[in-house]
Amino acid sequence: MAEGGMDPRELTDFQLDELVHRIIGRVTRLVRTELRMDRERIGRLRDPRG
């Protein structure tokens, strides 16, 4: 049994779906942030005023 009293192997389908949804949402936000930062960085590097 995992620390905290929950065995992840005993999760219901609904609980697994909710967990995956939360994880995907967080990962998606992180990836979007990274992509936006890259676009900003590239824009600054190519800005002739800089």
C-alpha positions in Angstrom: 0.0 0.0 0.0 1.3 3.5 -0.9 2.1 6.0 1.8 -1.1 7.9 2.6 -3.3 4.8 2.7 -4.2 4.6 -1.0 -3.3 1.8 -3.4 -3.1 3.3 -6.9 -4.0 -0.1 -8.4 -7.4 0.1 -6.8 -8.5 3.3 -8.5 -11.8 3.2 -10.3 -12.1 4.0 -14.0 -13.6 7.4 -13.1 -10.7 8.2 -10.7 -8.2 7.2 -13.4 -9.9 9.4 -16.0 -9.9 12.4 -13.5 -6.2 11.8 -12.7 -5.2 11.7 -16.3 -7.3 14.8 -17.1 -5.5 16.7 -14.3 -2.0 15.6 -15.4 -2.7 16.4 -19.0 -4.0 19.8 -18.1 -0.9 20.7 -16.1 1.5 19.3 -18.8 -0.4 21.2 -21.5 -0.1 24.5 -19.6 3.7 23.9 -19.1 4.3 23.1 -22.7 2.3 26.2 -23.9 4.3 28.4 -21.5 7.6 27.0 -22.8 6.5 27.5 -26.4 5.4 31.1 -25.7 8.8 31.8 -24.0 10.6 30.4 -27.0 8.6 32.6 -29.4 9.4 35.6 -27.3 13.0 34.8 -27.0 13.3 34.2 -30.8 11.4 37.4 -31.5 13.8 39.4 -29.3 16.9 37.8 -30.9 15.6 38.7 -34.4 14.3 42.2 -33.5 16.6 44.6 -35.4 16.0 47.3 -32.7 17.6 45.1 -30.0 
